[in-house]
Amino acid sequence: MLDAASKTAEGIKNTATAFDHKASESKSRYPRAFYGKEKYYRAYVDTDAEAMWLYANQQKVPVKDLSLLCSFDICPDEKEKDKLDSWSLLMISYELIICWKKNKIIWSITPDNIEKVISFSEGMQIYLNHATPEFKVKS
């Protein structure tokens, strides 16, 4: 009887402390991204989650006020594909279009500043209504 009581107490103690080490572990992926003004979710997309995590650390507009549409990894040259520092990340939301390189915003524009967009097989060209500090010209 004492043995049963001892084992029961040991089991309770082990159950209570079983998840103590979990809080200190680092997460293996970025938190899930939510989409659109409705904040719906869909299957986990690494690039979208990374874009939202980067944005949360830059905080131009509160994350809760950002309506993500999608994001893209950009590699400007096929020969540079294996070099991590050649990659950029483009995030498109209703409120902002942001481009990161090495976890820093290299440019951002608001959709209301876009005059027109021309797409090509190799990329796109964006024409702006007004020049910005990042872009001295309007295209």
LOBA-918259 format. One record per atom (N, C-alpha, C): x, y, z; residue in one letter. Coordinates in steps of 0.02 Angstrom, whole numbers, padded with zeros to 5 digits, always signed. Example, Ala and Ser with C-alpha at 12.3 -4.5 7.8 and 13.67 -1.06 7.14 Angstrom:
2
+00660-00284+00390A/+00615-00225+00390A/+00660-00165+00390A/+00642-00112+00354S/+00684-00053+00357S/+00645+00002+00394S/
# end
This chain:
139
+00041-00059+00000M/+00000+00000+00000M/+00044+00063+00000M/+00096+00063+00040L/+00142+00121+00041L/+00177+00129-00026L/+00193+00074-00058D/+00225+00077-00123D/+00178+00108-00175D/+00114+00091-00173A/+00065+00120-00220A/+00058+00195-00208A/+00055+00215-00145A/+00049+00286-00129A/+00112+00324-00151A/+00170+00294-00142S/+00232+00325-00162S/+00235+00335-00239S/+00216+00283-00275K/+00217+00286-00349K/+00165+00337-00374K/+00107+00340-00342T/+00056+00389-00361T/+00081+00460-00351T/+00113+00473-00294A/+00140+00539-00280A/+00195+00557-00330A/+00237+00508-00347E/+00290+00520-00395E/+00261+00536-00464E/+00208+00501-00484G/+00174+00514-00547G/+00144+00584-00550G/+00114+00605-00495I/+00085+00673-00493I/+00140+00725-00499I/+00195+00715-00463K/+00251+00762-00467K/+00279+00765-00538K/+00288+00708-00570N/+00315+00706-00638N/+00268+00739-00688N/+00203+00730-00679T/+00154+00761-00724T/+00155+00837-00715T/+00161+00861-00655A/+00161+00933-00642A/+00222+00968-00671A/+00279+00933-00675T/+00340+00964-00700T/+00359+00941-00771T/+00316+00903-00803A/+00333+00874-00868A/+00344+00927-00922A/+00309+00983-00919F/+00314+01033-00971F/+00355+01094-00951F/+00390+01091-00896D/+00431+01148-00873D/+00485+01166-00923D/+00516+01119-00955H/+00570+01133-01002H/+00545+01162-01068H/+00482+01155-01083K/+00454+01180-01147K/+00459+01255-01154K/+00452+01294-01102A/+00451+01366-01106A/+00519+01394-01130A/+00572+01359-01113S/+00638+01384-01132S/+00661+01362-01201S/+00625+01315-01232E/+00644+01292-01298E/+00628+01345-01350E/+00670+01351-01401S/+00655+01398-01455S/+00607+01365-01504S/+00566+01407-01535K/+00517+01381-01583K/+00553+01361-01647K/+00525+01310-01680S/+00557+01285-01741S/+00532+01321-01803S/+00479+01361-01797R/+00454+01398-01855R/+00423+01464-01832R/+00414+01509-01880Y/+00383+01574-01864Y/+00309+01565-01849Y/+00280+01610-01809P/+00208+01604-01795P/+00166+01610-01859P/+00110+01577-01860R/+00066+01576-01918R/+00042+01646-01937R/+00038+01658-02002A/+00012+01722-02027A/-00064+01718-02036A/-00097+01774-02028F/-00169+01779-02040F/-00179+01826-02099F/-00231+01815-02138Y/-00238+01847-02203Y/-00300+01891-02208Y/-00292+01944-02248G/-00348+01988-02265G/-00374+02028-02206G/-00423+02068-02219K/-00453+02108-02166K/-00492+02065-02117K/-00513+02006-02139E/-00552+01960-02097E/-00507+01920-02050E/-00441+01921-02061K/-00391+01883-02022K/-00405+01808-02023K/-00420+01781-02082Y/-00430+01709-02089Y/-00362+01675-02093Y/-00361+01611-02082Y/-00297+01575-02088Y/-00305+01520-02140Y/-00248+01498-02166R/-00246+01444-02214R/-00185+01401-02198R/-00171+01353-02239A/-00113+01309-02227A/-00051+01351-02214A/-00008+01327-02170Y/+00052+01363-02151Y/+00096+01376-02211Y/+00115+01439-02221V/+00161+01459-02276V/+00221+01493-02243V/+00279+01461-02250D/+00341+01486-02219D/+00356+01559-02235D/+00352+01576-02299T/+00369+01644-02321T/+00323+01696-02290T/+00258+01681-02288D/+00210+01727-02258D/+00222+01735-02183D/+00236+01680-02150A/+00249+01683-02078A/+00312+01723-02063A/+00364+01713-02104E/+00427+01751-02095E/+00415+01825-02107E/+00376+01841-02159A/+00362+01911-02175A/+00326+01945-02117A/+00277+01913-02088M/+00239+01942-02033M/+00283+01949-01970M/+00327+01900-01959W/+00373+01903-01902W/+00421+01962-01911W/+00449+01970-01971L/+00493+02026-01985L/+00456+02092-01975L/+00396+02095-02000Y/+00356+02156-01995Y/+00341+02173-01922Y/+00325+02122-01883A/+00311+02134-01812A/+00370+02165-01776A/+00430+02149-01799N/+00491+02177-01769N/+00509+02246-01797N/+00478+02267-01852Q/+00490+02333-01881Q/+00437+02383-01859Q/+00374+02361-01853Q/+00318+02400-01826Q/+00306+02469-01857Q/+00296+02473-01922K/+00274+02536-01952K/+00200+02547-01938K/+00161+02495-01945V/+00090+02495-01928V/+00082+02435-01882V/+00040+02440-01830P/+00032+02381-01786P/+00013+02319-01826P/+00040+02261-01808V/+00028+02199-01844V/-00046+02184-01849V/-00083+02199-01796K/-00155+02185-01797K/-00191+02226-01850K/-00161+02281-01872D/-00192+02324-01923D/-00167+02309-01994D/-00125+02258-02001L/-00097+02241-02067L/-00137+02183-02096L/-00160+02190-02157S/-00201+02139-02191S/-00158+02106-02245S/-00122+02054-02225L/-00077+02018-02271L/-00115+01986-02328L/-00089+01993-02388L/-00116+01957-02446L/-00071+01899-02464L/-00006+01913-02474C/+00042+01860-02489C/+00113+01888-02484C/+00161+01844-02489S/+00231+01865-02489S/+00270+01819-02536S/+00328+01843-02558F/+00368+01807-02607F/+00442+01812-02590F/+00477+01757-02600D/+00550+01758-02599D/+00572+01782-02667D/+00621+01828-02669I/+00645+01855-02732I/+00720+01842-02737I/+00740+01811-02791C/+00811+01802-02807C/+00823+01836-02874C/+00860+01891-02874P/+00867+01930-02935P/+00905+01895-02992P/+00946+01847-02976D/+00987+01815-03027D/+00993+01741-03013D/+00980+01700-03062E/+00983+01627-03055E/+01053+01604-03032E/+01106+01639-03054K/+01174+01621-03035K/+01187+01634-02961K/+01150+01682-02932E/+01160+01701-02862E/+01114+01662-02815E/+01078+01614-02841K/+01026+01579-02803K/+01051+01547-02738K/+01112+01523-02737D/+01139+01490-02678D/+01166+01538-02625D/+01172+01601-02642K/+01197+01650-02594K/+01137+01681-02556K/+01135+01669-02492L/+01078+01694-02452L/+01073+01770-02452L/+01129+01806-02457D/+01125+01879-02454D/+01099+01910-02519D/+01088+01870-02571S/+01061+01897-02633S/+00984+01895-02633S/+00954+01859-02587W/+00882+01851-02583W/+00849+01911-02549W/+00788+01925-02572S/+00746+01976-02540S/+00678+01945-02525S/+00639+01979-02486L/+00572+01956-02470L/+00523+02013-02484L/+00473+02000-02524L/+00422+02049-02541L/+00357+02031-02507L/+00329+02077-02469M/+00265+02065-02434M/+00213+02113-02461M/+00156+02087-02479I/+00101+02128-02506I/+00042+02124-02459I/+00020+02183-02437S/-00040+02187-02395S/-00084+02243-02422S/-00143+02250-02395Y/-00187+02305-02416Y/-00156+02372-02398Y/-00118+02375-02343E/-00093+02439-02318E/-00024+02457-02343E/+00020+02408-02355L/+00090+02420-02374L/+00116+02366-02420L/+00165+02384-02461I/+00204+02336-02498I/+00276+02348-02474I/+00307+02296-02447I/+00372+02303-02415I/+00421+02253-02445I/+00483+02276-02454C/+00536+02233-02477C/+00592+02232-02425C/+00611+02173-02403W/+00665+02163-02354W/+00725+02132-02388W/+00782+02149-02362K/+00844+02114-02380K/+00885+02110-02317K/+00909+02052-02300K/+00947+02040-02238K/+00909+02067-02178K/+00845+02053-02175N/+00801+02071-02118N/+00793+02146-02106N/+00808+02187-02156K/+00798+02259-02152K/+00753+02282-02209K/+00710+02329-02195I/+00667+02356-02247I/+00710+02398-02294I/+00710+02380-02358I/+00747+02420-02406I/+00702+02469-02442I/+00637+02453-02446W/+00588+02501-02469W/+00519+02480-02450W/+00474+02528-02446S/+00403+02514-02435S/+00362+02568-02469S/+00306+02549-02495I/+00261+02597-02527I/+00189+02580-02507I/+00147+02630-02509T/+00077+02619-02496T/+00041+02607-02562T/-00008+02564-02564P/-00042+02550-02627P/-00074+02611-02660P/-00094+02661-02620D/-00124+02720-02650D/-00073+02763-02688D/-00008+02748-02681N/+00044+02784-02718N/+00061+02749-02784N/+00029+02693-02798I/+00044+02656-02859I/+00000+02682-02916I/+00032+02705-02969E/-00004+02728-03028E/-00023+02669-03072E/+00027+02626-03088K/+00013+02567-03128K/+00070+02516-03117K/+00055+02454-03135V/+00104+02400-03130V/+00106+02364-03197V/+00166+02354-03222I/+00175+02317-03284I/+00215+02254-03267I/+00188+02196-03284S/+00223+02134-03268S/+00258+02106-03330S/+00315+02076-03318F/+00355+02044-03369F/+00369+01973-03346F/+00395+01930-03390S/+00411+01862-03369S/+00467+01862-03317S/+00510+01912-03318E/+00566+01916-03271E/+00549+01955-03208E/+00492+01989-03205G/+00476+02029-03146G/+00420+02078-03160G/+00424+02136-03129M/+00373+02187-03139M/+00403+02256-03132M/+00368+02305-03158Q/+00388+02374-03151Q/+00330+02411-03120Q/+00344+02448-03067I/+00292+02484-03030I/+00303+02559-03042I/+00251+02592-03065Y/+00253+02665-03074Y/+00216+02697-03016Y/+00248+02747-02986L/+00220+02781-02927L/+00190+02848-02946L/+00141+02870-02908N/+00112+02937-02916N/+00161+02990-02892N/+00197+02975-02837H/+00243+03022-02806H/+00308+02986-02789H/+00365+03019-02798A/+00429+02990-02778A/+00430+02983-02702A/+00468+02934-02678T/+00476+02922-02606T/+00550+02930-02588T/+00567+02930-02524P/+00638+02935-02506P/+00680+02878-02535P/+00650+02817-02540E/+00687+02761-02568E/+00692+02765-02644E/+00642+02796-02676F/+00640+02801-02749F/+00638+02875-02769F/+00692+02899-02797K/+00695+02969-02818K/+00656+02981-02882K/+00643+02927-02920V/+00602+02932-02980V/+00537+02895-02968V/+00490+02904-03013K/+00424+02875-03002K/+00414+02806-03033K/+00468+02773-03054S/+00461+02703-03077S/+00519+02662-03054S/
# end
